[in-house]
Amino acid sequence: MAQTGFTPIQLYLSTTAAAVPLAANLTAGELALNNNDGKLFYKDSSGVVQVIATKATAAGVTSFTAGTTGLTPSTATSGAVTLAGTLAIANGGTGLTALGTGVQTAIGVNVGTAGAVVVNGGALGTPSSGTVTNLTGTASINVNGTVGATTPTTGAFTTLAASSTVSGTGFTTYLASPPALGTTAPAEVKVTVGWAANTALTDAATIAWDTTNQVATFTFVSTNRTFGAPTNLKNGAFYALAVIQNGGSNTLTWTSVFKWAAGVAPTLSTAAGAKDYFTFRSDGTNLYQQGISQAVA
């Protein structure tokens, strides 16, 4: 006997595969069973036939697939939940199929690009924009994909110890002051065979001579001139200077760096186009006359 407020359950049965009852087939409170498919149906209060159980999947389980925008429910109402594809960052994933170059800020991983420096997981940067400090513990410097053989000492690039090694293509361009090579200073280079090309000095009121150009020629352009103190003189080095008149009768006033025999500066040849040749030996500060050939034809 039915209890007060309840209607006895009635059962509608089908043995036909894939048969689904119509709303017209069921009355309120009536169930429909398809024993071929193993499914149980009922009609809800809106008159729509619903599946409430199936032998394949427990009732209420929905199938999901993971796409590039996260977990998206499928239209199916049965089947296993499977994860596939790439899960987007906005949905709690990495948005990646593999780690590449660049800064993966969403997952807290720094992957260096060519020429960049990553120190202890810090921000990416290039040495040319400043110094990298606080190299501690087992930190190493990665430049263009090559890691140094030993750990740099704490400090900036400019204060790396001589025993520290950092390597990579073009790395030396980032060092303001590279570590010294070897344990002793190299000997000075002595040239035993060679020659110096002639350099034409620029005409000016005061003539300048950078003696890294050991052989030089000055040709008058307009009028009398003063010869200034040469720069970059080396102790023990010899220098040669040719002075050529233009229209003739021009004079030179020599700075005190030039030292002449008997303390008297020579008088230039005055003919048009006249050539006077001078040789000097330097003590690193002054130029001492070694020879003069004037009015050379």
C-alpha positions as CSV (number, residue, x, y, z in Angstrom):
1,M,0.0,0.0,0.0
2,A,1.3,3.4,-0.9
3,Q,2.3,5.8,1.8
4,T,0.5,9.1,2.2
5,G,1.9,11.7,-0.3
6,F,3.6,9.1,-2.5
7,T,2.5,7.4,-5.7
8,P,3.5,3.8,-6.4
9,I,6.3,3.4,-9.0
10,Q,5.4,1.9,-12.3
11,L,7.8,0.3,-14.7
12,Y,7.9,0.5,-18.5
13,L,10.1,-2.1,-20.2
14,S,11.8,-2.4,-23.6
15,T,14.1,-5.1,-24.9
16,T,14.9,-3.2,-28.1
17,A,18.5,-2.0,-28.5
18,A,18.9,1.8,-28.4
19,A,15.2,2.3,-27.8
20,V,14.5,5.5,-25.8
21,P,11.0,6.1,-24.4
22,L,9.1,9.2,-25.5
23,A,7.6,11.6,-23.0
24,A,4.2,10.3,-24.1
25,N,5.2,6.8,-23.1
26,L,5.7,7.7,-19.5
27,T,3.4,9.0,-16.9
28,A,4.5,10.9,-13.8
29,G,6.4,8.6,-11.5
30,E,6.9,5.9,-14.1
31,L,10.3,4.4,-14.9
32,A,11.5,2.9,-18.1
33,L,14.1,0.2,-18.4
34,N,15.9,-0.9,-21.5
35,N,17.4,-4.2,-20.4
36,N,19.2,-4.6,-23.7
37,D,21.2,-1.3,-23.3
38,G,21.3,-1.4,-19.5
39,K,19.8,2.1,-19.2
40,L,17.1,3.4,-16.8
41,F,15.0,6.4,-17.8
42,Y,12.5,8.7,-16.1
43,K,10.4,11.8,-17.1
44,D,11.2,14.9,-15.0
45,S,8.7,17.5,-13.9
46,S,9.2,19.5,-17.2
47,G,8.1,16.4,-19.2
48,V,11.6,15.7,-20.5
49,V,12.9,12.1,-20.5
50,Q,16.2,11.8,-18.7
51,V,18.8,8.9,-18.3
52,I,19.4,8.4,-14.5
53,A,21.6,5.2,-14.8
54,T,23.5,3.2,-17.3
55,K,25.6,0.1,-16.9
56,A,28.6,1.8,-18.8
57,T,29.1,4.8,-16.5
58,A,27.8,5.8,-13.1
59,A,25.1,8.4,-13.2
60,G,26.2,12.0,-13.0
61,V,29.7,11.4,-14.5
62,T,30.6,13.8,-17.3
63,S,33.5,13.3,-19.8
64,F,36.1,16.1,-20.1
65,T,39.0,16.9,-22.5
66,A,41.9,19.3,-21.8
67,G,42.4,21.7,-24.6
68,T,44.5,24.9,-25.0
69,T,41.9,26.8,-23.0
70,G,41.8,24.4,-20.1
71,L,39.3,21.7,-19.1
72,T,36.3,21.8,-21.4
73,P,33.3,19.5,-20.8
74,S,32.3,17.4,-23.8
75,T,28.7,17.0,-24.9
76,A,28.9,13.3,-23.9
77,T,27.4,12.3,-20.6
78,S,29.4,9.1,-20.2
79,G,33.0,7.9,-20.6
80,A,36.3,8.3,-18.8
81,V,37.8,11.7,-18.0
82,T,41.1,12.1,-20.0
83,L,43.7,14.8,-20.2
84,A,45.3,15.7,-23.5
85,G,46.7,18.7,-25.3
86,T,48.2,21.9,-23.8
87,L,46.7,23.4,-20.7
88,A,46.7,27.2,-20.8
89,I,48.4,29.4,-18.2
90,A,45.1,31.1,-17.4
91,N,43.6,27.7,-16.5
92,G,46.5,26.7,-14.2
93,G,48.8,25.1,-16.8
94,T,52.1,26.2,-18.4
95,G,50.8,27.0,-21.9
96,L,53.8,25.1,-23.2
97,T,54.6,21.8,-24.8
98,A,58.3,22.2,-23.9
99,L,60.5,24.8,-22.4
100,G,62.1,27.0,-25.0
101,T,64.2,30.2,-24.7
102,G,63.0,33.4,-23.1
103,V,61.6,34.1,-19.6
104,Q,58.7,31.8,-18.6
105,T,57.5,34.2,-15.9
106,A,54.2,32.3,-15.3
107,I,56.0,29.2,-14.0
108,G,59.0,31.0,-12.5
109,V,61.7,29.6,-14.8
110,N,64.3,31.7,-16.6
111,V,65.7,30.2,-19.7
112,G,68.6,32.3,-21.2
113,T,68.8,33.6,-24.7
114,A,72.1,34.1,-26.6
115,G,74.2,36.8,-25.0
116,A,72.0,36.9,-21.8
117,V,73.1,36.2,-18.3
118,V,71.1,34.3,-15.7
119,V,72.4,34.3,-12.1
120,N,70.8,32.2,-9.4
121,G,67.5,32.3,-11.2
122,G,67.4,36.1,-11.4
123,A,66.1,38.3,-14.2
124,L,67.6,38.0,-17.6
125,G,69.9,40.8,-18.7
126,T,73.0,41.5,-20.8
127,P,76.4,42.4,-19.3
128,S,76.6,45.5,-21.5
129,S,73.8,47.1,-19.4
130,G,75.7,46.9,-16.2
131,T,77.6,44.6,-13.8
132,V,76.4,41.3,-12.4
133,T,77.0,41.0,-8.6
134,N,76.4,38.6,-5.8
135,L,77.7,35.5,-7.6
136,T,77.6,33.2,-4.6
137,G,77.6,29.5,-3.8
138,T,77.6,27.3,-6.9
139,A,76.5,30.1,-9.2
140,S,77.9,30.1,-12.7
141,I,77.7,32.5,-15.6
142,N,76.2,31.3,-18.9
143,V,77.2,33.3,-21.9
144,N,76.0,32.3,-25.4
145,G,75.4,28.8,-24.1
146,T,78.8,28.0,-22.7
147,V,79.3,27.7,-18.9
148,G,82.6,28.6,-17.3
149,A,84.8,25.7,-16.1
150,T,85.0,27.0,-12.6
151,T,82.7,29.1,-10.4
152,P,83.4,32.9,-10.5
153,T,84.2,34.6,-7.2
154,T,81.7,36.8,-5.6
155,G,81.6,40.3,-7.2
156,A,81.2,42.0,-10.6
157,F,82.7,40.9,-13.9
158,T,85.5,43.5,-13.4
159,T,86.7,41.8,-10.2
160,L,86.8,38.2,-11.1
161,A,89.8,36.4,-9.6
162,A,92.6,35.3,-11.9
163,S,91.6,31.6,-11.3
164,S,88.0,32.2,-12.4
165,T,86.9,31.1,-15.8
166,V,84.0,32.4,-17.8
167,S,83.7,31.7,-21.4
168,G,81.5,32.2,-24.5
169,T,81.5,33.8,-27.9
170,G,82.1,37.5,-27.7
171,F,82.4,37.5,-23.8
172,T,85.6,39.5,-23.7
173,T,83.7,42.5,-25.1
174,Y,81.7,42.6,-21.9
175,L,84.7,42.8,-19.6
176,A,85.7,46.3,-18.6
177,S,89.0,45.0,-17.2
178,P,89.7,41.3,-18.0
179,P,91.8,39.2,-15.6
180,A,95.6,39.3,-16.1
181,L,97.0,36.5,-18.2
182,G,99.6,34.3,-16.6
183,T,101.4,34.8,-13.3
184,T,104.1,37.3,-14.5
185,A,104.0,40.4,-16.7
186,P,105.0,39.6,-20.3
187,A,108.3,41.0,-21.6
188,E,108.2,44.0,-23.8
189,V,107.9,43.3,-27.5
190,K,111.2,44.1,-29.4
191,V,111.0,44.6,-33.1
192,T,114.1,43.2,-34.9
193,V,112.9,43.4,-38.5
194,G,110.4,45.8,-39.9
195,W,109.8,49.4,-41.0
196,A,107.5,52.3,-40.2
197,A,105.2,53.8,-42.8
198,N,105.4,57.6,-43.4
199,T,102.6,59.7,-41.9
200,A,101.7,63.1,-43.3
201,L,101.2,65.6,-40.4
202,T,98.3,68.1,-40.6
203,D,99.1,71.7,-41.2
204,A,98.0,73.9,-38.3
205,A,99.2,77.0,-36.3
206,T,100.8,74.4,-33.9
207,I,101.7,71.2,-35.5
208,A,100.8,67.9,-33.6
209,W,102.8,64.7,-33.9
210,D,101.6,61.4,-32.4
211,T,104.9,59.5,-32.4
212,T,103.2,56.1,-32.6
213,N,103.8,57.1,-36.2
214,Q,107.6,57.0,-36.0
215,V,108.2,58.4,-39.5
216,A,106.4,61.7,-40.4
217,T,106.4,64.5,-42.9
218,F,105.3,68.1,-42.5
219,T,104.7,70.2,-45.6
220,F,104.1,73.9,-45.3
221,V,100.7,75.0,-46.7
222,S,100.7,78.7,-46.1
223,T,103.0,80.4,-43.5
224,N,105.4,80.1,-40.5
225,R,104.4,77.5,-37.9
226,T,105.2,76.3,-34.4
227,F,106.0,72.6,-33.8
228,G,104.2,71.3,-30.7
229,A,105.4,68.7,-28.2
230,P,105.1,65.2,-29.7
231,T,103.0,62.7,-27.8
232,N,103.6,58.9,-27.0
233,L,107.4,59.1,-27.0
234,K,109.1,55.9,-25.9
235,N,112.5,55.7,-24.2
236,G,115.1,54.4,-26.5
237,A,113.0,54.8,-29.7
238,F,114.2,56.6,-32.8
239,Y,112.0,59.0,-34.8
240,A,112.4,60.6,-38.3
241,L,110.8,63.9,-39.5
242,A,110.9,65.5,-42.9
243,V,110.1,69.2,-43.4
244,I,109.2,70.4,-46.9
245,Q,108.8,74.1,-48.0
246,N,106.0,75.1,-50.3
247,G,106.7,78.4,-51.9
248,G,109.8,78.8,-49.7
249,S,111.1,81.0,-46.8
250,N,108.8,79.6,-44.1
251,T,110.1,79.1,-40.6
252,L,109.5,76.7,-37.7
253,T,109.5,77.5,-34.0
254,W,110.4,74.3,-32.1
255,T,109.1,73.5,-28.7
256,S,111.6,72.8,-25.9
257,V,111.1,69.1,-26.2
258,F,113.4,69.1,-29.2
259,K,117.0,69.1,-28.1
260,W,119.6,70.3,-30.6
261,A,123.4,70.0,-30.9
262,A,125.1,72.9,-29.0
263,G,121.5,73.9,-27.9
264,V,120.9,75.7,-31.2
265,A,117.9,74.9,-33.4
266,P,118.7,74.7,-37.1
267,T,117.6,77.2,-39.7
268,L,115.3,75.6,-42.3
269,S,116.3,75.6,-46.0
270,T,114.3,78.4,-47.7
271,A,114.1,77.4,-51.3
272,A,110.7,76.6,-52.8
273,G,110.1,72.9,-52.3
274,A,113.3,72.4,-50.2
275,K,113.4,69.2,-48.1
276,D,115.1,69.0,-44.6
277,Y,115.4,65.6,-42.8
278,F,115.8,65.2,-39.0
279,T,116.4,62.1,-36.9
280,F,116.0,62.0,-33.1
281,R,116.4,59.6,-30.2
282,S,114.0,59.9,-27.3
283,D,114.3,59.3,-23.5
284,G,110.5,59.1,-23.3
285,T,110.2,62.9,-22.6
286,N,112.5,64.7,-25.1
287,L,113.8,64.2,-28.6
288,Y,117.5,64.5,-29.1
289,Q,119.0,65.4,-32.4
290,Q,120.9,62.5,-34.0
291,G,121.2,63.7,-37.6
292,I,120.3,66.5,-40.0
293,S,120.3,66.5,-43.8
294,Q,119.2,69.8,-45.3
295,A,118.3,71.0,-48.8
296,V,118.2,67.4,-50.1
297,A,117.6,67.5,-53.8
